[in-house]
């Protein structure tokens, strides 16, 4: 909860008290000031909630991006491993073919 949200709730409470006292004592200026404080408090609380929501969405997006990065990184590592294995297997097959062909040539002479 942001400080704006807390401050907004405090302003609302303060405004309710001022408005109640102003109405009880027939002091329109105090009652109006209390109503203004309540409006200001509602605006602050809404702003605080908006900031909290943005922070939450930002944190979630960062977490999701990090998870996606880790997934892509792991996938890339797996692909690289598979590619290296394919290259090694191809080299092994070529070597076997060359050795076999060389053995055939030796046997014919």
N, C-alpha and C positions, 0 to 999 in steps of 0.2 A: 504494500500500500504506500503510495507516494505521500510526500509531505503536503502536496496540494490537496489530496483527498482528505487528509486529517484536518488540515487548516479549514477546508470547506465545511466539514462537519461541525467544527468549532464555531465558525461564523454563523452557521444555521442555528445552532443552539443559542448563541449569544443574541442573535436577531429575534428568536422566539421570546427570549426573556425580556429584551428591550421592548418588543411589541406588546407583550402582555402587561408590563408595567405601564407603558404609555397609554394603553387602552384603559387600564384600571384607574389611572390618575387623570384621564382626559387630556393627556399631553400628546397631541397629534404629531408633533415634531419627533418625539421619542418613538412613538408607534411607527411612524414612517421610516425612521432611521433603522428600526428593528426589521421592518419588511425589506429595506434595501440590503441590510446585512444578510438576510436569508437568501435573497436573490444572488448576492455576491457569493455566498457559501455554496449555493447550488452550482453556480458556474465554476467555482474552484474545484468542487468535487467532480464535476463532469470532466474538467480538464485533467485532473489527477487520474481518473479512470481511463481516459484516453491515453495518457502517457503510459499507464500500467499495461494497457492492451498493446500498444506499440512495442513496448519493451518485451512483452511476452511473445508476440509474433516474431520480433527480431531474434530473440533467443531460440525459438523453435526453428526458424529458418536457418540460423547458424548451425544448430544441432543437426538438422536434416542435411545441410550441405556437407558438414563434416562426415556424417554417416555415408552419404553418397560418394564423397571423395574416397573414404576408406574402402567402400565396395568396389569402386572403379579401380582403385590402386590394387586391391587383391585380385580383381579380374585381370588386370594388366600383368601382374606377377604370374598368374596362372597361365596366361597366354604366352608370356615369354618363356616359361618353363616348357610348355608344350612345343613351342617353336624350336627351342634348343634340343629337345629330345628328337624331334623330327629331323633336324639337321644331322645329329649324331647317328641316328638310324640310317639315314640316306648315305652318309659317309661309310658306315659299316657295310651296307649293301654294295656300294660301289667297290670297296676294298675286296669283299668276297668275290665279286664278279671279276675283278682284275686278277686276283689270286687264282681263281678257277681257270680263267683264260690263259694265264701264264703257265699253270700246270698242264693244260691241254697242249700248249705249244711245246713245252719241255718233253711231254710224252711222245709227241709226233717226231721228234728229232733224236 
